[in-house]
Amino acid sequence: MKTSVRPRGPEIKTELPGPRSRELIAVSQQYEPQAASEQVPIVWKHAEGVWVTDMDDNTFLDYTSGVLVANAGHSHPRLVRAMQEQAEHAVNTYDFLNEWRPQLAQRLVEITPPNLSRAIVLTTGAETIETAIKIARLYTGKHEIVAFHGAFHGRTFGAMSVNGKRSSPGIRGFGPFLPGVVFAPFPYPYRSILCRGHEDECSERSFEYFKWIVETESEKDIAAVLVETYQGAAGSIIAPKPWLQMMAQWCKENGALLIIDEVQASFGRTGKLFGFQHYDIEPNLLCLGKGISSTVPVSAVLGEEDIMKTLTPGSVSSTHGGNSFSSRVALENINVILDENLSDNAARIGAVLDERFRAMQRKYDIIGDVRGLGLVFGLELVKDRETREPDPAATHAIIDEAYQRGLVMIAPIGFYGNVIRIAPPLVITEEEALLGADILEEAIAAVVG
Ligand SMILES: Cc1ncc(COP(=O)(O)O)c(C=O)c1O
């Protein structure tokens, strides 16, 4: 049953997980392989706005947005209505044109920089990466892709080939991958050996090292540089503005396309509609997903006219891509995000949370670094402020303590599994955001004693 009144706070009525949740967890353990990431054992039944109710009627505050999907909040009434109405009409139309796909493409072109004049509507984020790599190779006639340490672009083979964190279980044992990928360091002031002690020069040092890698490790056949504005999986590491501007300039000067992967960083998440708008740069190809619909699987690749013109019929499409159901919902979602000024809300509440997390950092030595942009944060936890030795065990324990108190967070991220990711739906109020921070602080206090 839907609840229509916003709860004032989390409500935990059973031991966690509760009995009905435990039953379903047992079914999952019997019939599913352990292939998905391990999250706290909440079995979602109902979600509305920033509140999630589990199978046992326990209510949690959501600091996850699913995984940065529900930017407009869970079950937004306008999106529910769009889904209900469209379900009564056509749902899947394959590559046949339908009422909504061209309108979604038009809207995407309207809200992005004028150089991006065409949009392909697809299904998943990884699919946009595969597609962008294909297009970059076709258009430039070159084969190499520059990707970055720590990058995450998805779990299909092309996407895995450009993922960093190459020692992680998501990568090991699955290779070999696509040849022609050249890896360079992403500026990570807190940990990179290029930057530590030289934080002010992190952009220049990382860029110089990138140029050296291109000079010495590439075949000088670079089709594209593929980059995220902030690296989510590596621990919410935000690209410094000078560095990304230098990379964009380098692409222009060297005939390489700039592909920006904003599957995660777009649709208001960072306090602007698109993450790259913080950098005064324009991508040649732009990958979008997640928050594009706040709900059902939709993604898109936008590109410049000349580049997109190289595509031929049948070269890019998929069974579910651009179906009328998901296209309609994505279009409505974009209008919700714009009508409700959710980017501005993300910037405003993000600033409040940033202050709160920095106050927590002053109080708890375990918080080594606080990184945030709009409503996405990474709190990097360490055993020792000086050595910066990662503390993955405490990170895990804090997320678990928070769950027991009614706050849902995604499993630890980062190179060492020692970063807490905070990314609530962008409709969150200041009161709700601070309530989450209070719970998080209680959880930290419980773990560090
Ligand atoms: C930056 C980025 N790119 C691509 C992807 C892959 O998206 P999907 O899981 O929809 O394939 C993700 C998913 O987390 C992402 O964060």
The ligand as an ORCA input file, in Angstrom:
! r2SCAN-3c Opt
* xyz 0 1
  C      30.032      6.738    -14.594
  C      29.309      5.487    -14.951
  N      29.333      5.047    -16.208
  C      28.695      3.922    -16.585
  C      28.002      3.166    -15.672
  C      27.331      1.902    -16.100
  O      25.952      2.063    -16.086
  P      24.979      0.790    -16.104
  O      25.132      0.100    -14.800
  O      23.611      1.393    -16.315
  O      25.403     -0.061    -17.252
  C      27.941      3.586    -14.336
  C      27.220      2.788    -13.330
  O      27.396      2.888    -12.151
  C      28.612      4.777    -13.969
  O      28.618      5.211    -12.699
*
